[in-house]
Amino acid sequence: MKLKAPFSCCAASHNGRAIPFAEDGTIDVDDKVAPVFVAHGFTPVELSQGTDAAERRHPSAEPSIPDTGTDGIDALSRKELFAFLRAKGVSVSLPITNNELRAAVRQSLGKQSG
């Protein structure tokens, strides 16, 4: 099964063996072990979307907000909010609401909350 790596992931292994990454940021694994990788944020290729391989392999690359007509931040999932903040070097403490995460993203970008 072909899986797309999560944001900023650049290495993977299973049972002590390194899994090679393709240029497009995907890995090929046996269908039996795919659920292990999915549990760690990998996405089956037919379900994956967005981020290109270079952005995933270089966590120092500037994270991007989707262009949705608004400021784009409201369109991000909780997982994407955490990944964006991690990539910007912003730490947050749990418990935290999605609205608080969005406010932290806006603050990291120098935007007004709300």
N, C-alpha and C positions, 0 to 999 in steps of 0.2 A: 504494500500500500504506500502511496506517495503522500507525505505529510509536509506541510509548510511550518517552518520554525516560528516560534513566538518572537516578538519584537526584541531585538538586541541579543538573541541567542546565536552563538557561534560555534558551539560544540555539543555533541550528544554521545552517549554511550549506553550500552545495555549488556548485562552479564560480562562486564569487563572488556568489552570490545567497543572501540570507537566507531561511530557511524559517520561515514563521509557525507558532506554536504555538497549538493549540486550547485552550480553557479546561480541558480534562481532561488537559493535558500531553502531547498526542499531536501528531504531524506527519503530513501526507500527502505521500508521495513516489512517484515513478515506480518500478515494480517493478524496473527495470534498475539504479537507484541504491540501492535498499534495502540490498543487502549492504554498501555503504560505511558506512551508518549503523549497521547491526547490528554491524559490526566495531568501532564506537566506543561500544557499550553500549546502543544502542536495541533494543527488543524488539518483535517483531510483536504487535499488540494481542491476538490470540487466545492468545499465550503469556505475556503480561505478567500481573503480579499485584502486589498490595500498595499501596505508597506512593501517596498522593493528589497531585494536581497542586500544591497549595499547598506541600506539604512539599518537592517537587522544585524549585520556583521560589525558595524561600527557604532557602538552605543554613544560615542561622543558626537555623532551626527545630530544636528538640531532636530528635535522631534517636531512633527507637524500636526496642525489641527485641520480636520477636514473642512472643506469649503461648503457650507450648507446654507448660506444666505444669512444666517445669524452669525454669532461669533464662532460657531462650530463646536464650542466646548460642551454645549448641552447635548450634542449628538454622541459624545464619547460614553462608552460603557464604563462601569466601575473598574474593570480590569485595565482598560485603556487609560483611565485617569491615573491609576497607580503607576503604570508603565511610563506615562508621560512625565509624571513628577519624578520618578526614579531617574529617568534619562536627563532631566534638568538638574539633578542633584538635590532635590527638595525632599526632606524626610517628613513623614507624618506619623502620628501615633494613633493607634486604635483605642477605643472605638471612634469612628469618624463616619459621617454621613456622606452621601454622594454630593449633596449641595456644598458641604465643607470642602470636599475634594475639588469640586469645580471652582470654588472661591480660591483655593490654593493655586490651581492652574492659572486662573486669571491674574492672581498676584505675581506669579512667576513670570508672566508675560507683561506685567506692568499695566494691566487693564483694571477698570473699576469692576467691583463685584456687582452682580445683579443682572 
